Amino acid sequence: MADKDLKIIGGVEIGTSKITVLIGEVTTRNISIVGKAECQSAGIVKGIITDAKAASNAVHTALEAAEKNARIPIDEIILAQTGMHLQGFKTDATVLVSSASNIVSSTDIQTACRNAINKQLPENRTSVHEIRRPFRLDGQIIANPLNIRGNRLEANYWIVHGDTNTVANSLHIIRGYNRPIFDLALSSLASGFMITTPEDRHHGVLAIDIGAGTTDYVLYRDGAPHLTGVVPVGGNHITNDLMLGLRVTPGQAETIKTRHGRAALSTRDKTAKIWLNGDHGIGDRQIPLHSIEQITSARASEIFEIVRKKLGADYTPETTPGGIVLTGGSSKLEAMADAASKAFEAPARLGEFPATVAEQLHLPGYATALGLLFNGASAVRDSLPKKKRGIFNVFGLL
């Protein structure tokens, strides 16, 4: 790269229904989106690669189109990780402050962190993300305990690990395009970062990204991710239910979902109907709107009920005053926020991106790819030369 004070980073999301690539120009002061591309996915089921050749072709097509759109090649890639192969667990470690004055040192912090994450993973599992929660010093939450007086320092982590072969398969696809990988990032953390504010995360908020084949979520508490997860249901399951329940084709089911589906039952006249094709030709017929709503609302409610069950006792409305924030392509189903509010007994809303994001990117389907770039930009910036380093003022990344 000619200019050593910037990097061209690609954020890549390999989804069940589509591949999304955004290209960002990261400097010591800012990040700008300079290219984008989407293409239909292939060889991917619920976030898992089932056909390597088909998946590679789709991903490489999207990367090539994004670089053509940006008119500049990508230097490095940040790759999203999702799928049911991902699992997480809590771990912590406590150390006694070593100095006679009881002032916490960098060594105390490093020891506590090292002891907390030094856990052996099961066979054929690889670490994907080590999420540090706030420190506790003598039981009190401390954002940065360095040089603070105390006796017992506790480090807490949420460790996410994945199937080694599954992770390796996604890496192999990117390397096949001959571009280095800068980092891996959880889809939930990427999208959650884009649709929640620092204030949301401080008070407690649950971000849910509803895709085609999976639903990713992250629960924030005390300003940091508390836990994450993935469930193997999404918008495609609503489409499949319509296809089976109404005896229609997949294409017809998708159209019905988009135009007439609702995530919550309304007070519509139960006698109201729509035409399946609208051409009044052979095979066209009328379908009750109430039947459509019954199918779509039942599956939408089930998605949220599964997420709440997975969260267990870690989620309560009282500890999540920021409520529920939704994103992902399938969050666009009408009344999805209403269904979430009912399931979680808390206020729910569709996520919005910061005003600094270009208007043409203000679509739920871009949440993960945008988050890969903006959330990862500070780490990218740290790899740049420091001589011209300024204030990195995008979303307060310092």
C-alpha positions in Angstrom: 0.0 0.0 0.0 1.4 3.4 -1.0 0.1 5.4 2.0 1.3 3.9 5.2 -1.0 6.1 7.3 -4.1 4.3 6.1 -5.4 0.8 5.6 -8.2 -0.5 3.4 -10.2 -3.0 5.5 -13.0 -5.3 4.3 -15.8 -6.3 6.6 -17.1 -9.7 5.4 -20.3 -11.3 6.6 -21.0 -14.8 5.2 -24.7 -15.2 5.8 -27.2 -17.9 5.0 -29.1 -15.8 2.4 -26.5 -13.3 1.3 -22.8 -12.4 1.4 -22.2 -8.8 2.4 -18.9 -7.0 2.0 -18.2 -3.4 3.0 -14.8 -1.7 2.5 -13.5 1.0 4.8 -10.6 3.3 4.6 -9.1 3.5 8.1 -6.7 6.4 8.9 -5.3 7.5 12.2 -8.2 9.9 12.6 -11.2 8.5 10.8 -12.9 5.7 8.9 -14.8 6.1 5.6 -16.8 3.5 3.8 -15.5 3.5 0.2 -17.1 0.3 -1.3 -19.8 -2.3 -0.9 -21.2 -5.3 -2.5 -23.8 -8.0 -1.8 -24.5 -11.3 -3.6 -26.7 -14.3 -3.0 -25.2 -16.8 -0.7 -24.6 -20.5 -1.6 -23.3 -23.5 0.3 -24.2 -22.0 3.7 -26.9 -23.4 6.0 -27.5 -21.7 9.4 -24.1 -20.1 9.3 -22.3 -23.3 8.5 -20.4 -24.0 5.3 -21.9 -27.1 3.7 -20.5 -26.7 0.2 -17.0 -25.2 0.2 -16.9 -24.6 -3.6 -20.3 -22.9 -3.8 -19.5 -20.8 -0.7 -16.1 -19.8 -2.0 -17.5 -18.7 -5.4 -20.2 -16.6 -3.7 -17.8 -15.0 -1.3 -15.1 -14.3 -3.9 -17.8 -12.8 -6.2 -18.8 -10.4 -3.5 -15.2 -9.5 -2.6 -14.4 -8.8 -6.2 -17.5 -6.7 -6.7 -16.8 -4.7 -3.6 -13.2 -4.0 -4.7 -14.4 -2.9 -8.1 -16.9 -0.6 -6.4 -14.3 0.9 -4.2 -11.7 1.0 -7.0 -9.0 -0.1 -4.6 -7.9 -3.5 -3.3 -8.5 -4.6 0.2 -5.4 -4.8 2.5 -6.9 -7.0 5.2 -10.2 -8.5 6.1 -12.3 -8.7 9.3 -14.5 -11.8 9.1 -17.8 -12.3 11.0 -18.4 -15.5 12.9 -21.8 -17.0 13.6 -23.5 -20.4 13.7 -24.6 -22.9 16.2 -21.1 -24.3 16.5 -20.3 -21.3 18.7 -20.6 -21.7 22.4 -19.6 -19.6 25.4 -18.9 -19.9 29.1 -18.1 -17.6 32.0 -14.7 -17.7 33.7 -13.1 -15.6 36.4 -10.0 -15.4 38.6 -9.1 -13.5 41.7 -5.7 -12.4 42.8 -4.5 -10.6 46.0 -3.0 -7.2 45.3 0.8 -7.8 45.6 2.1 -4.5 46.7 2.6 -3.7 50.4 0.6 -0.4 49.8 -2.3 -2.4 48.3 -2.1 -0.3 45.1 -3.1 -2.4 42.0 -0.2 -2.7 39.5 -0.2 -3.7 35.9 1.3 -7.0 36.9 -1.7 -7.7 39.2 -4.1 -7.0 36.3 -2.1 -9.1 33.8 -2.0 -12.0 36.3 -5.8 -11.9 37.0 -6.6 -11.8 33.3 -4.2 -14.6 32.4 -5.5 -16.8 35.2 -9.1 -16.1 34.1 -8.6 -17.1 30.4 -6.2 -19.9 31.0 -8.9 -22.6 30.7 -8.4 -25.6 28.5 -11.0 -26.0 25.8 -12.6 -29.3 24.8 -11.0 -31.2 22.0 -11.5 -29.9 18.5 -12.6 -26.5 19.8 -10.8 -23.2 19.2 -11.1 -19.8 20.9 -12.9 -17.2 18.8 -13.4 -14.3 21.2 -12.3 -13.6 24.8 -14.7 -10.9 26.1 -13.5 -9.2 29.2 -16.2 -8.0 31.6 -15.6 -5.1 34.0 -13.0 -5.7 36.8 -14.1 -6.0 40.4 -11.9 -4.7 43.2 -13.0 -5.8 46.6 -16.4 -6.6 45.1 -16.9 -3.2 43.4 -17.0 -2.7 39.7 -13.9 -0.8 38.5 -13.4 0.0 34.8 -9.7 0.5 35.2 -8.2 -0.7 38.6 -4.6 0.4 37.8 -3.1 2.5 40.7 -6.3 2.1 42.8 -6.1 0.8 46.4 -7.7 -2.5 47.2 -7.1 -6.0 48.3 -8.7 -8.5 46.0 -8.8 -8.0 42.2 -11.2 -10.1 40.1 -11.1 -10.5 36.3 -14.2 -11.8 34.6 -14.5 -13.1 31.0 -17.1 -14.5 28.6 -15.1 -17.0 26.4 -16.6 -17.9 23.0 -15.2 -20.9 21.2 -16.1 -22.7 18.0 -15.7 -25.9 16.2 -12.1 -25.9 14.9 -13.0 -27.3 11.4 -15.9 -24.9 11.0 -13.8 -21.9 11.8 -11.0 -23.2 9.6 -13.4 -23.6 6.6 -14.4 -19.9 6.8 -10.8 -18.8 7.0 -9.9 -21.0 4.1 -12.5 -19.3 1.9 -11.0 -15.9 2.6 -7.4 -17.0 2.1 -8.5 -18.5 -1.2 -9.1 -14.9 -2.4 -5.5 -14.1 -1.5 -6.2 -11.4 1.1 -4.9 -11.6 4.7 -7.3 -11.8 7.7 -6.8 -9.1 10.2 -9.2 -10.5 12.8 -12.3 -12.6 13.5 -15.3 -11.0 15.2 -18.6 -12.3 16.5 -21.6 -11.2 14.4 -23.5 -10.4 17.6 -20.8 -8.0 18.8 -20.4 -6.3 15.4 -24.1 -5.6 14.9 -24.7 -4.9 18.6 -22.0 -2.2 18.6 -23.8 -0.5 15.7 -27.3 -0.3 17.1 -26.6 0.4 20.8 -25.0 3.5 22.4 -22.4 3.6 25.2 -25.3 4.7 27.5 -27.4 1.7 26.5 -24.5 -0.6 27.2 -23.7 1.0 30.5 -27.3 0.7 31.8 -28.0 -2.7 30.3 -29.4 -3.6 26.9 -30.1 -6.7 24.8 -29.3 -6.5 21.0 -30.8 -9.1 18.7 -29.8 -9.6 15.1 -32.3 -11.7 13.2 -30.9 -13.1 10.0 -32.2 -15.6 7.5 -30.9 -18.8 9.1 -29.7 -17.7 12.6 -30.4 -15.2 15.3 -27.4 -13.7 17.1 -27.7 -11.8 20.4 -25.6 -10.0 22.9 -26.5 -8.9 26.4 -24.7 -5.8 27.6 -24.2 -4.9 31.3 -22.1 -2.3 33.0 -20.8 -1.1 29.7 -19.5 -4.4 28.3 -20.8 -7.6 26.7 -22.1 -9.8 29.4 -22.8 -12.9 27.2 -23.5 -13.7 23.6 -25.2 -16.5 21.7 -26.7 -17.9 18.5 -29.9 -19.7 17.9 -30.6 -21.7 14.7 -33.8 -19.9 13.7 -34.4 -16.8 11.6 -36.4 -15.3 8.8 -36.2 -18.4 6.5 -38.1 -20.4 9.1 -41.0 -17.9 8.9 -41.0 -18.3 5.1 -40.9 -22.1 5.4 -43.9 -22.1 7.8 -45.9 -20.0 5.3 -44.9 -22.4 2.5 -46.1 -25.4 4.4 -49.1 -23.9 6.1 -50.5 -22.2 3.0 -49.3 -24.7 0.4 -47.4 -22.2 -1.7 -44.0 -22.1 -3.4 -40.9 -20.7 -1.5 -41.0 -17.5 -3.7 -44.7 -17.0 -3.0 -44.1 -17.5 0.7 -41.3 -14.9 0.8 -43.5 -12.4 -1.0 -46.4 -13.1 1.3 -44.1 -12.6 4.3 -42.7 -9.4 3.1 -46.0 -7.8 2.0 -48.5 -9.2 4.5 -46.7 -10.9 7.4 -46.8 -9.5 10.9 -44.9 -10.5 14.0 -48.0 -9.8 16.2 -51.6 -10.4 15.5 -53.6 -7.3 14.7 -57.3 -6.6 14.9 -57.8 -7.1 11.1 -61.1 -8.4 9.9 -60.9 -12.2 9.9 -62.8 -12.3 6.7 -60.2 -10.1 4.8 -58.3 -12.0 2.1 -55.5 -11.4 -0.4 -54.9 -12.9 -3.8 -51.9 -15.3 -4.0 -50.6 -14.1 -7.3 -52.9 -11.2 -8.1 -53.4 -12.1 -11.7 -56.7 -14.0 -11.2 -55.2 -16.7 -13.5 -55.0 -20.4 -13.2 -53.7 -21.4 -9.8 -54.5 -18.0 -8.3 -56.5 -18.1 -5.1 -57.5 -16.1 -2.1 -55.7 -16.5 1.3 -57.1 -15.1 4.6 -54.9 -12.4 6.1 -55.6 -13.8 9.5 -54.1 -17.1 8.6 -50.9 -15.4 7.4 -50.6 -13.4 10.6 -51.2 -16.5 12.7 -48.3 -18.2 11.0 -45.8 -15.3 11.0 -46.6 -14.2 14.6 -46.2 -17.6 16.0 -42.8 -18.1 14.5 -41.6 -14.6 15.5 -42.7 -15.2 19.1 -40.9 -18.5 19.1 -37.6 -16.9 18.0 -37.7 -14.5 21.0 -38.9 -17.1 23.4 -35.9 -19.3 22.4 -33.5 -16.4 22.9 -34.9 -15.6 26.3 -34.7 -19.3 27.4 -31.0 -19.3 26.3 -30.3 -16.2 28.3 -31.8 -17.8 31.4 -31.4 -16.0 34.7 -28.8 -13.6 33.2 -31.7 -11.6 31.6 -34.3 -9.8 33.6 -36.2 -6.7 32.6 -35.0 -4.9 35.7 -31.3 -5.3 34.8 -31.9 -4.4 31.2 -33.4 -0.9 31.3 -32.2 -0.2 27.8 -34.7 -2.7 26.6 -34.4 -4.7 23.4 -32.8 -3.4 20.2 -33.4 -5.3 16.9 -31.6 -5.5 13.6 -30.9 -7.9 10.8 -32.8 -8.4 7.6 -35.7 -10.3 9.2 -36.2 -7.5 11.8 -38.1 -5.6 9.1 -41.1 -7.9 9.5 -44.0 -5.6 10.6 -44.6 -5.5 14.4 -41.4 -7.4 15.2 -40.6 -4.9 18.0 -44.0 -5.5 19.5 -43.4 -9.3 19.5 -40.0 -8.7 21.2 -41.5 -6.4 23.8 -44.1 -9.0 24.7 -41.6 -11.9 24.9 -39.0 -10.0 27.0 -41.5 -7.8 29.0 -39.5 -4.7 28.2 -39.5 -1.9 25.7 -38.2 -2.9 22.2 -37.3 -0.9 19.2 -35.7 -1.3 15.8 -32.0 -0.3 15.9 -30.7 2.8 14.2 -27.2 3.6 13.1 -25.3 6.7 14.0 -25.9 9.7 11.8 -22.3 9.5 10.6 -23.2 6.4 8.6 -24.2 7.2 5.0 -27.9 7.2 4.5 -27.7 4.5 1.8 -26.3 2.1 4.4 -29.1 2.7 6.9 -30.5 -0.8 6.4 -30.6 -3.6 9.0 -28.8 -6.0 6.7 -25.7 -3.9 6.9 -25.4 -3.9 10.7 -22.9 -6.7 11.0 -20.6 -5.6 8.2 -20.6 -2.0 9.5 -19.9 -3.2 13.0 -16.9 -5.2 11.8 -15.4 -2.1 10.4 -16.3 0.5 13.0 -15.8 -1.7 16.1 -12.5 -3.1 14.6 -11.2 0.2 13.5 -9.5 1.1 16.8 -7.4 -2.1 16.6 -6.6 -1.4 12.9 -5.6 2.1 13.9 -3.2 0.8 16.5 -1.4 -1.1 13.7 -0.8 2.2 11.8 2.3 4.4 12.3 2.0 6.5 15.5 3.8 9.6 14.3 0.6 11.2 12.9 -1.8 9.7 15.4 -4.7 11.9 16.2 -8.0 11.6 17.9 -10.1 8.7 16.5 -13.5 10.3 16.9 -15.8 7.9 15.1 -18.3 6.6 17.8 -15.8 7.5 20.6 -13.3 4.8 19.7 -10.3 5.8 21.6 
